[in-house]
Structures are given as C-alpha cells and as structure tokens.
C-alpha cells in the first residue's frame, strides 16, 4: 500500500515578517500610532531584503476602498443582435 503525502507549504519570508510586525503591534511592543522603524532597520533586525520588507508592509496594509461609483458599461458600435432596430428607425 502506497501512502500519499500532502504537499508542505512553507510561508514566504514576507509573511513571516508581516506576522512578526503584527504580533509586535498586538502585544504593544510597537504602538499602533507610532511609525514603524525605517526599512533599513527592519532589514537588519530581521535579516531580510528590502523587497521582503516592502511586501510585508503590503500584506499589513488594508486595501483602499474606492469612493468612486462603479464604472458605467461601455457602449460599443457594431452589429446588433437580430431583431433589434436602431433608435432612429422609430416604432411603426
């Protein structure tokens, strides 16, 4: 009998950095209103690259909510489905 093994997913470095920063905020090691340490300091403390720090910050940043109304559909010129008349033809 062959046993199937499940794939192991290791977290990305940015996910680990984001989790660490979130934990420091929740435990009040970092205050919620205080600015985070500079990128260079985070890079040195966590031994990661600048792109990893930036990705971690994107993970922690909530998506912006758009205040703009939804876009209206674009009307395209071209063939009309069978049975539809152009408005200028009027109703008979």
Rosetta blueprint (number, residue, H / E / L):
1 X L
2 X L
3 X L
4 X L
5 X L
6 X L
7 X L
8 X L
9 X L
10 X L
11 X L
12 X L
13 X H
14 X H
15 X H
16 X H
17 X H
18 X H
19 X H
20 X H
21 X H
22 X H
23 X H
24 X H
25 X H
26 X H
27 X L
28 X L
29 X L
30 X L
31 X L
32 X L
33 X L
34 X L
35 X L
36 X L
37 X L
38 X L
39 X H
40 X H
41 X H
42 X H
43 X H
44 X H
45 X H
46 X H
47 X L
48 X L
49 X L
50 X H
51 X H
52 X H
53 X H
54 X H
55 X H
56 X H
57 X H
58 X H
59 X H
60 X H
61 X L
62 X L
63 X L
64 X L
65 X L
66 X L
67 X L
68 X L
69 X L
70 X L
71 X L
72 X L
73 X L
74 X L
75 X L
76 X L
77 X L
78 X L
79 X L
80 X L
81 X L
82 X L
83 X L
84 X L
85 X L
86 X L
87 X H
88 X H
89 X H
90 X L
91 X L
92 X L
